[in-house]
């Protein structure tokens, strides 16, 4: 929520000389989109994988 608030306020209160920040952050967002999908997929697989249980000694 704080990040969304920052984006909205920056959209209205941002200065004209701050326009280049989109060019700075665009490559980072591209990597986040590309690797984020794979990361979420791996997290789901790890959560669904049965956990290792050591053998029980009777």
GROMACS elastic network, one bead per residue, 0.5 to 0.9 nm:
[ bonds ]
;  ai    aj funct       b0    kb
    1     4     6  0.51590   500
    1     5     6  0.62552   500
    1     6     6  0.86597   500
    2     5     6  0.50412   500
    2     6     6  0.61691   500
    2     7     6  0.87379   500
    3     6     6  0.50195   500
    3     7     6  0.62991   500
    3     8     6  0.87104   500
    4     7     6  0.51600   500
    4     8     6  0.62463   500
    4     9     6  0.86108   500
    5     8     6  0.52043   500
    5     9     6  0.60826   500
    5    10     6  0.83804   500
    6     9     6  0.52388   500
    6    10     6  0.58778   500
    6    11     6  0.84504   500
    7    10     6  0.50925   500
    7    11     6  0.60603   500
    7    12     6  0.88570   500
    8    11     6  0.51577   500
    8    12     6  0.67098   500
    8    13     6  0.86616   500
    9    12     6  0.53604   500
    9    13     6  0.57754   500
    9    14     6  0.76065   500
   10    13     6  0.50336   500
   10    15     6  0.84445   500
   11    14     6  0.57340   500
   12    15     6  0.87828   500
   14    17     6  0.83695   500
   14    18     6  0.66172   500
   14    19     6  0.82840   500
   15    18     6  0.54896   500
   15    19     6  0.76713   500
   16    19     6  0.59638   500
   17    20     6  0.72817   500
   18    21     6  0.59707   500
   18    22     6  0.85343   500
   19    22     6  0.64044   500
   19    23     6  0.80920   500
   20    23     6  0.53306   500
   20    24     6  0.66168   500
   21    25     6  0.61849   500
   21    26     6  0.83946   500
   22    25     6  0.53915   500
   22    26     6  0.58586   500
   23    26     6  0.54304   500
   23    27     6  0.77195   500
   24    27     6  0.70339   500
   24    28     6  0.79763   500
   25    28     6  0.52954   500
   25    29     6  0.63645   500
   25    30     6  0.88230   500
   26    29     6  0.51903   500
   26    30     6  0.63138   500
   26    31     6  0.88781   500
   27    30     6  0.50245   500
   27    31     6  0.64075   500
   27    32     6  0.86442   500
   28    31     6  0.52226   500
   28    32     6  0.61605   500
   28    33     6  0.86541   500
   29    33     6  0.60573   500
   29    34     6  0.85108   500
   30    33     6  0.51944   500
   30    34     6  0.61720   500
   30    35     6  0.86022   500
   31    34     6  0.50703   500
   31    35     6  0.59172   500
   31    36     6  0.77893   500
   32    35     6  0.54216   500
   32    36     6  0.52163   500
   32    37     6  0.83116   500
   33    36     6  0.51802   500
   33    37     6  0.65281   500
   34    37     6  0.61787   500
   34    38     6  0.73130   500
   35    38     6  0.52353   500
   35    39     6  0.60646   500
   35    40     6  0.86872   500
   36    40     6  0.61415   500
   36    41     6  0.85003   500
   37    40     6  0.52803   500
   37    41     6  0.62156   500
   37    42     6  0.87295   500
   38    41     6  0.50020   500
   38    42     6  0.62016   500
   38    43     6  0.86386   500
   39    42     6  0.51328   500
   39    43     6  0.61956   500
   39    44     6  0.86881   500
   40    43     6  0.50331   500
   40    44     6  0.62369   500
   40    45     6  0.86442   500
   41    44     6  0.52273   500
   41    45     6  0.62687   500
   41    46     6  0.86663   500
   42    45     6  0.50340   500
   42    46     6  0.60671   500
   42    47     6  0.85484   500
   43    46     6  0.51016   500
   43    47     6  0.61629   500
   43    48     6  0.86833   500
   44    47     6  0.50890   500
   44    48     6  0.62181   500
   44    49     6  0.85948   500
   45    48     6  0.51867   500
   45    49     6  0.60221   500
   46    49     6  0.52362   500
   46    50     6  0.84040   500
   47    50     6  0.80436   500
   47    51     6  0.88738   500
   48    51     6  0.87515   500
   50    53     6  0.88552   500
   53    56     6  0.86095   500
